[in-house]
Amino acid sequence: MTDAQKTAADSSLRTTGGAPPDDGGSSATGAPIPLLEPRDGIPSVIADDTSLAGTIAAFAAGSGPVAVDAERASGYRYGQRAYLVQLRREGAGTALVDPVACPDLSGLGEAISGVEWVLHAATQDLPCLREIGMVPTRIFDTELAGRLAGFPRVGLGAMVEGVLGYVLEKGHSAVDWSTRPLPEPWLRYAALDVELLVDLRDALEKELDRQGKLEWAQQEFDAIASAPPAEPRKDPWRRTSGMHKVRRRRQMAVVRELWEARDRIAQRRDVSPGKVLSDAAIVEAALGVPANVQALASLNGFGHRMGRRQLEQWQAAVDRAKALPDARLPQPGQPVTGPPPPRAWADKDPAAAARLSAARAAVSALAEQLNMPQENLITPDTVRRVCWEPPGSVGAESVAAALAGYGARPWQVEQVTPVLVSALSEAKGA
């Protein structure tokens, strides 16, 4: 039993609204216990300014970390906005807030801004929380903590079950959270998602401390909390699924025109772009470059269910691409700002390929020794950049400076520098 599980055994956790079991999560047979009801029941959804003001006051007066989660409507609505925000704090209980009815939650964010927020997979939720005025200054990411601690499965359900001995019902994770009113089973699920988050945080903190990784985790959490908003993706149409089949520039122009037309329609209708037109249909049209509506209608994805007017709007996009002069056609591939793809290294720079091979093996061995995923020890992109353009004089100081320059945290620099110095030196001497 890990220290995390021992800690969980001492936690006063509740199931189905009853008293905490003596063993803190496992049943008499050792089997995980289903967590069926929030300990305080399902709270009413906060959907007006008066109720929100009361929630803000309650959470400001609470104690300890705040568990925070957000539900989006991915696959149903345009964008990644939050449609429900869940919070739980000692002394305040659980709150379910409707950010559609209460679109400005900056007051709530300010009330808990100096408090540690506990999230699971924080980078997924922070962008949509930022949009409604909720920006933390300190976080604890239970998913990332699980990765650093070496847990093989780090989904919330797997972590709660493996560490705390409870089973969370996860059947509503992919539902349309823009639905109003939200059904009671969905609200129960949402409340349970934050029910044990702080308990999980406490257990993981002890486990990380036992492994000597707590400071590493804190550096990672600080980096996430202080990271600026992501820049808009350049040429997002290039990420159309199946794009690798599209070779010619004129065909690429068809993808771009269809993608942009679809995006405008999806945004106007507030639906997921895939519900307007599938990526597969866009690629099919790009490969076929249909001459007219009849030809377009014969392609997969533009079948009999699509009306004449819809077909005409898609054909108009195809025609715009066909009419573009060559000078305005998209270039194949995207501008490369970093090293080329590793598969090309052997031809472009055999010495760099040798460095990368040695560095990857060394980093992989270290990650296994530290019992964590390789990408959490150091990003593959950072390793590639150091190997493609290594310091002029390979040494601990120069390699450490290079790693830090690419954004590696101090703990990563400390751990990875010795093995990279050794790998780069060996590759040079080979």
C-alpha positions in Angstrom: 0.0 0.0 0.0 1.4 3.4 -1.0 1.5 6.3 1.4 -1.2 7.9 -0.7 -3.5 4.9 0.1 -2.6 5.0 3.7 -3.5 8.7 3.8 -6.7 8.0 2.1 -7.5 5.3 4.7 -7.4 8.0 7.4 -9.7 10.4 5.5 -13.3 10.9 6.7 -14.9 10.3 3.3 -18.6 9.4 2.8 -20.6 7.4 0.4 -24.3 7.6 -0.4 -24.7 10.3 2.2 -23.9 8.0 5.1 -21.1 7.9 7.6 -17.5 7.3 6.6 -16.4 3.7 6.4 -13.8 2.6 8.9 -11.3 1.7 6.2 -11.6 5.0 4.3 -12.8 3.7 1.0 -12.4 0.0 0.6 -15.3 -2.4 1.5 -14.9 -5.3 3.9 -14.0 -7.5 0.8 -11.3 -4.9 -0.3 -13.4 -4.0 -3.3 -13.8 -0.3 -4.2 -17.0 1.3 -3.0 -19.3 3.1 -5.5 -19.7 6.8 -4.7 -23.4 7.3 -5.4 -24.4 10.6 -3.8 -22.7 13.8 -2.8 -22.3 13.9 1.0 -24.4 17.0 1.2 -26.9 16.1 -1.6 -27.2 17.6 -5.0 -26.9 21.4 -4.7 -29.2 23.7 -6.7 -27.7 25.3 -9.7 -26.6 28.9 -9.2 -28.3 30.8 -12.1 -28.9 34.4 -10.8 -26.9 37.2 -9.3 -28.4 36.9 -5.8 -27.5 33.2 -5.5 -24.1 33.9 -7.0 -23.4 36.6 -4.4 -24.2 34.1 -1.7 -21.9 31.6 -3.2 -19.1 34.1 -3.5 -19.4 35.0 0.2 -19.5 31.3 1.2 -16.4 30.4 -0.7 -14.5 33.5 0.4 -15.3 32.5 4.0 -14.3 28.8 3.5 -11.0 27.2 4.4 -8.4 25.2 2.6 -8.0 24.5 -1.1 -10.9 24.8 -3.6 -11.8 21.9 -5.9 -12.7 23.3 -9.3 -14.0 21.6 -12.4 -15.8 22.7 -15.6 -18.0 21.0 -18.1 -18.0 21.9 -21.8 -20.1 20.7 -24.7 -17.4 19.5 -27.0 -18.8 17.9 -30.1 -22.1 19.7 -29.7 -21.4 23.4 -29.6 -18.9 25.8 -31.3 -15.8 26.5 -29.2 -14.8 25.3 -25.8 -16.8 27.5 -23.5 -17.8 26.3 -20.0 -21.5 25.3 -19.5 -21.2 24.3 -15.8 -18.6 25.2 -13.2 -18.3 23.0 -10.1 -16.6 24.0 -6.9 -16.1 22.6 -3.4 -14.4 24.0 -0.4 -14.4 23.1 3.3 -16.9 25.3 5.1 -18.7 26.2 1.8 -19.8 22.8 0.5 -20.3 22.2 -3.2 -21.6 24.8 -5.7 -22.8 24.2 -9.3 -22.7 27.5 -11.2 -24.4 28.1 -14.6 -22.0 30.3 -16.6 -24.6 30.8 -19.3 -27.0 32.5 -16.8 -24.0 34.1 -14.9 -21.5 34.8 -17.6 -19.2 37.0 -15.5 -17.7 34.9 -12.7 -14.8 37.3 -12.0 -16.2 38.1 -8.6 -16.1 34.4 -7.7 -12.6 34.1 -9.2 -11.4 37.0 -7.1 -12.9 35.6 -3.9 -10.7 32.5 -4.2 -7.8 34.0 -6.2 -5.2 33.6 -3.5 -6.3 30.1 -2.6 -4.9 26.9 -4.1 -7.3 25.6 -6.8 -7.4 21.8 -7.2 -8.1 20.7 -10.7 -7.8 17.4 -12.7 -6.1 18.0 -16.0 -5.9 21.7 -15.4 -4.8 22.7 -18.9 -8.1 21.5 -20.3 -10.3 23.6 -18.0 -8.2 26.8 -17.4 -8.9 28.3 -20.9 -12.7 28.1 -20.5 -12.5 29.3 -16.9 -10.3 32.3 -18.0 -13.1 33.3 -20.5 -15.6 33.7 -17.6 -13.2 35.6 -15.3 -11.8 32.8 -13.2 -8.0 32.8 -13.2 -6.1 31.0 -10.4 -2.8 32.1 -8.9 -1.9 28.7 -7.4 -3.0 25.3 -8.5 -2.6 21.6 -7.8 -3.3 19.3 -10.8 -4.2 15.8 -9.6 -3.7 14.3 -13.1 -0.2 15.7 -13.4 0.6 14.7 -9.9 -0.4 11.2 -10.7 1.9 11.2 -13.8 4.8 12.5 -11.7 4.1 9.9 -9.0 4.2 7.1 -11.6 0.5 6.0 -11.6 -0.2 4.0 -14.7 -3.7 5.3 -15.1 -4.4 9.0 -14.3 -8.0 9.6 -15.3 -10.0 11.0 -12.4 -12.0 7.8 -12.0 -8.9 5.6 -12.0 -7.1 7.9 -9.6 -10.0 8.1 -7.1 -10.5 4.3 -7.3 -6.7 3.4 -7.0 -5.8 6.0 -4.3 -9.0 6.5 -2.3 -10.9 3.2 -2.9 -14.1 4.8 -4.4 -15.7 4.3 -7.8 -17.0 7.4 -9.6 -19.8 7.0 -12.1 -18.4 8.5 -15.4 -21.3 7.9 -17.7 -22.1 11.5 -18.4 -18.7 12.9 -19.3 -19.5 13.3 -23.0 -23.1 14.6 -22.8 -24.3 17.9 -24.2 -23.7 20.2 -21.2 -25.4 23.1 -23.0 -28.7 21.3 -22.3 -31.1 23.3 -20.2 -32.4 22.4 -17.7 -29.6 20.0 -16.8 -31.0 16.6 -15.8 -30.6 15.6 -12.1 -28.3 12.6 -12.9 -25.9 14.9 -14.7 -25.9 17.3 -11.8 -25.2 14.4 -9.4 -22.3 13.4 -11.7 -21.0 17.0 -11.8 -21.1 17.3 -8.0 -19.3 14.0 -7.5 -16.5 15.1 -9.7 -15.4 17.6 -7.1 -16.5 15.6 -4.0 -13.2 13.9 -3.4 -10.8 16.1 -5.4 -9.2 17.7 -2.3 -8.9 14.3 -0.6 -7.2 13.1 -3.7 -4.9 16.1 -3.7 -3.9 15.5 0.0 -3.1 11.9 -0.7 -1.1 12.6 -3.8 0.8 15.4 -2.0 2.0 12.9 0.6 2.9 10.3 -2.1 4.9 12.9 -4.0 6.7 14.0 -0.8 7.5 10.4 0.0 9.1 10.0 -3.5 11.0 13.2 -3.2 9.0 14.8 -6.1 6.8 17.3 -4.3 9.0 20.3 -5.3 9.1 19.1 -8.9 5.3 19.0 -8.9 5.0 22.5 -7.4 7.3 23.8 -10.1 5.1 22.2 -12.8 1.9 23.6 -11.2 3.4 27.1 -11.0 4.4 26.9 -14.7 0.8 26.0 -15.6 -0.7 28.8 -13.4 1.6 31.5 -14.8 1.4 30.4 -18.5 -0.1 33.1 -20.8 -3.1 32.2 -22.9 -2.2 30.1 -25.9 -1.8 32.0 -29.2 -4.4 31.4 -31.9 -3.3 28.5 -34.0 -2.0 29.5 -37.5 -3.8 27.9 -40.4 -6.1 25.7 -38.3 -7.5 24.2 -41.5 -4.3 22.3 -42.0 -5.3 20.1 -39.0 -8.3 18.7 -40.9 -8.4 15.0 -40.3 -7.2 13.1 -43.5 -5.2 16.1 -44.6 -2.2 13.9 -45.4 -4.0 12.6 -48.5 -4.2 16.1 -50.0 -1.0 16.8 -52.0 -1.7 19.5 -54.6 -1.9 23.2 -53.8 -5.2 23.6 -55.6 -6.7 20.8 -53.5 -5.3 22.4 -50.3 -7.1 25.6 -51.4 -10.4 23.6 -51.5 -9.8 22.3 -48.0 -9.1 25.9 -46.8 -12.2 27.4 -48.4 -14.5 24.6 -47.2 -13.0 24.6 -43.7 -13.4 28.4 -43.4 -17.0 28.3 -44.8 -17.9 25.5 -42.3 -16.3 27.5 -39.4 -18.4 30.6 -40.2 -21.6 28.6 -40.3 -20.8 26.6 -37.2 -19.9 29.8 -35.3 -23.1 31.5 -36.4 -25.3 28.5 -35.5 -23.2 27.7 -32.3 -22.8 24.1 -33.2 -19.7 21.9 -33.5 -18.2 22.2 -36.9 -18.3 18.5 -37.4 -22.1 18.6 -37.2 -22.1 21.1 -40.1 -19.8 19.2 -42.4 -17.4 16.3 -41.6 -13.6 16.5 -42.1 -14.0 13.4 -44.3 -16.4 15.2 -46.6 -14.0 18.2 -46.9 -11.1 15.9 -47.9 -13.3 14.0 -50.3 -14.3 17.3 -52.1 -10.6 18.4 -52.1 -9.5 15.2 -53.8 -12.3 15.3 -56.3 -12.5 19.0 -57.0 -16.1 18.6 -58.3 -17.1 20.7 -61.3 -20.7 21.4 -60.2 -23.4 20.7 -57.6 -24.3 17.4 -59.2 -20.7 16.1 -59.0 -20.4 17.3 -55.4 -23.7 15.5 -54.5 -22.2 12.2 -55.6 -19.3 12.4 -53.1 -19.3 10.8 -49.7 -20.5 13.3 -47.1 -22.7 15.2 -49.5 -25.5 12.7 -49.8 -29.2 12.8 -50.4 -29.9 14.3 -46.9 -28.2 17.5 -47.9 -30.5 20.1 -49.5 -29.8 21.9 -52.7 -29.1 25.2 -50.9 -26.5 23.5 -48.7 -24.9 21.8 -51.7 -24.7 25.2 -53.5 -22.9 26.9 -50.6 -20.3 24.1 -50.5 -19.9 24.2 -54.3 -19.4 27.9 -54.1 -16.5 27.4 -51.7 -15.0 24.8 -54.1 -15.4 27.3 -57.0 -13.6 30.0 -55.0 -10.6 27.7 -54.6 -10.7 26.8 -58.3 -10.7 30.5 -59.2 -7.7 31.5 -57.1 -4.5 32.5 -59.1 -1.5 30.2 -58.4 0.2 32.9 -56.4 -2.6 32.8 -53.8 -2.7 29.0 -53.4 -1.5 27.7 -50.0 2.0 26.3 -49.8 2.5 22.7 -49.0 3.4 22.2 -45.4 3.7 24.8 -42.6 6.7 27.0 -42.0 9.1 25.1 -39.8 10.4 27.1 -36.9 12.2 24.3 -35.1 14.1 21.2 -36.2 12.8 19.1 -39.2 10.9 15.9 -38.5 13.2 13.3 -36.9 12.7 10.9 -39.8 14.6 13.3 -42.0 17.6 13.8 -39.7 19.6 10.8 -41.0 19.7 12.3 -44.5 20.0 16.0 -43.5 22.4 15.7 -40.6 23.6 12.2 -39.7 25.6 13.5 -36.7 22.4 15.2 -35.3 20.5 11.9 -35.9 23.1 10.1 -33.8 22.9 12.7 -31.0 19.1 12.3 -31.0 19.2 8.5 -30.8 21.6 8.6 -27.9 19.7 11.3 -26.1 16.4 9.6 -26.5 17.8 6.4 -25.0 19.3 8.2 -22.1 16.2 10.2 -21.3 14.0 7.1 -21.6 16.2 5.2 -19.1 16.1 8.1 -16.7 12.3 8.4 -16.9 12.0 4.7 -16.2 14.3 5.0 -13.2 12.3 8.0 -11.9 9.0 6.1 -12.6 7.3 8.8 -14.7 6.4 9.3 -18.3 9.2 10.5 -20.5 7.3 13.5 -21.7 6.8 14.7 -18.2 10.5 14.4 -17.4 11.3 16.6 -20.4 9.4 17.4 -23.6 10.5 15.5 -26.7 10.6 18.9 -28.6 13.1 20.2 -26.1 15.3 17.1 -26.6 15.1 17.5 -30.4 16.1 21.2 -30.3 19.1 20.6 -28.1 20.2 17.7 -30.3 19.7 19.6 -33.6 21.6 22.6 -32.4 23.8 21.6 -29.4 25.9 24.1 -27.6 29.3 24.8 -29.2 31.0 23.3 -26.1 29.0 20.5 -24.6 29.2 20.7 -20.8 26.9 20.8 -17.8 26.6 24.6 -17.8 25.9 25.0 -21.5 23.4 22.1 -21.7 21.6 23.4 -18.6 21.4 26.9 -20.1 20.0 25.4 -23.4 17.4 23.4 -21.5 16.3 26.4 -19.5 16.2 28.5 -22.6 13.6 26.1 -24.1 11.4 26.4 -21.0 12.5 23.4 -18.9 11.8 23.8 -15.2 14.7 23.9 -12.7 14.0 20.3 -11.6 14.0 19.1 -15.2 17.3 20.8 -15.9 18.9 19.3 -12.8 17.7 15.8 -13.6 18.2 15.7 -17.4 21.4 17.7 -17.8 23.9 15.0 -16.7 22.4 12.3 -19.0 22.2 14.7 -22.0 25.8 15.8 -21.5 26.8 12.1 -21.5 24.7 11.2 -24.5 25.9 14.2 -26.6 29.5 13.6 -25.7 29.2 9.9 -26.6 27.6 10.6 -29.9 30.3 13.1 -30.7 33.0 10.6 -29.9 31.4 7.8 -31.8 
